[in-house]
Every structure is written in structure tokens, then in C-alpha cells.
Amino acid sequence: MPRLTPLSWEKIVCVFGKLGYRKAGQKGSHVKLEKAGTARPLIVPRYNEVGIDIIHNLIRTAAISREAFLALLDRC
């Protein structure tokens, strides 16, 4: 199984965009992603390299598996 590595914020937004999340705004250096039917939005910091801990939290909040995230990452 491939390891997660730090990613750019654009790649992360692309992955969650494929899951149906859409940009709902920006405050400072953070992008808010929302999806109809979900309880919590995803907040993605606009960093050149978003850390693995933040990526793990986004995956957990979106309730998807790591394998699903990596599969979608290959398509971005």
C-alpha cells in the first residue's frame, strides 16, 4: 500500500471535488469545501505542502477510506 505524502492544496481540492465537494468560500488562507448531505465542511489550508496529519483528518471527516483517497489522487 502506498504511503501518504504531503500534497499541495490544489491536489487535495481536486480529490474531494471528485467526491462531490464544492468550494463554499475562503477565509484567509483556508478553503471551505461543502457537500450536500454531509454534516461538516472540509477546511483545506492553502499550503504548498499540506501535512499528512491534516490529510488524515480530512479523510476521516469525509468518511472515505485511505485507499479510495489514493485511487482518486491518481486521477487528479
C-alpha positions as CSV (number, residue, x, y, z in Angstrom):
1,M,0.0,0.0,0.0
2,P,1.5,3.4,-1.0
3,R,2.2,5.8,1.8
4,L,0.6,9.2,2.1
5,T,2.9,12.1,1.5
6,P,2.4,15.8,1.9
7,L,0.4,17.2,-1.0
8,S,-0.4,20.7,-2.4
9,W,-3.8,22.1,-1.5
10,E,-4.8,22.1,-5.2
11,K,-4.4,18.3,-5.4
12,I,-6.5,17.8,-2.2
13,V,-9.3,20.1,-3.5
14,C,-9.2,18.1,-6.8
15,V,-9.6,14.7,-4.9
16,F,-12.5,15.9,-2.8
17,G,-14.0,17.6,-5.9
18,K,-14.3,14.2,-7.5
19,L,-16.3,13.1,-4.4
20,G,-18.8,15.9,-4.9
21,Y,-17.4,18.6,-2.6
22,R,-17.5,22.1,-3.9
23,K,-15.8,25.3,-2.8
24,A,-18.1,27.2,-0.5
25,G,-15.7,30.1,0.3
26,Q,-12.4,31.1,1.6
27,K,-11.3,32.9,4.7
28,G,-7.7,33.9,4.8
29,S,-5.5,31.0,3.7
30,H,-8.2,28.3,4.1
31,V,-10.7,27.0,1.6
32,K,-14.0,25.7,2.7
33,L,-15.4,22.6,0.9
34,E,-19.1,21.6,1.3
35,K,-21.1,18.7,0.0
36,A,-24.9,18.3,0.2
37,G,-25.9,15.7,2.8
38,T,-22.8,16.0,4.9
39,A,-22.8,17.4,8.4
40,R,-19.4,19.1,8.4
41,P,-17.5,21.0,5.8
42,L,-13.8,20.3,5.0
43,I,-11.3,23.1,5.6
44,V,-8.2,22.8,3.5
45,P,-5.3,25.2,4.2
46,R,-3.8,26.8,1.1
47,Y,-0.3,25.5,1.8
48,N,2.2,24.4,-0.9
49,E,2.6,21.2,1.2
50,V,-0.3,20.1,3.4
51,G,0.9,17.8,6.1
52,I,0.0,14.2,6.5
53,D,-1.9,14.8,9.8
54,I,-4.2,17.3,8.1
55,I,-4.8,14.9,5.2
56,H,-5.7,12.1,7.6
57,N,-8.2,14.4,9.4
58,L,-9.8,15.4,6.0
59,I,-10.1,11.7,5.0
60,R,-11.7,10.9,8.4
61,T,-14.1,13.8,8.2
62,A,-15.2,12.9,4.7
63,A,-15.7,9.3,5.9
64,I,-13.7,7.7,3.0
65,S,-11.0,5.1,3.1
66,R,-7.4,5.8,2.5
67,E,-7.4,3.5,-0.5
68,A,-10.3,5.5,-2.0
69,F,-8.4,8.7,-1.4
70,L,-5.3,7.4,-3.1
71,A,-7.3,6.0,-6.1
72,L,-8.8,9.4,-6.6
73,L,-5.5,11.1,-6.2
74,D,-4.2,9.1,-9.2
75,R,-7.0,10.7,-11.3
76,C,-6.1,14.3,-10.4
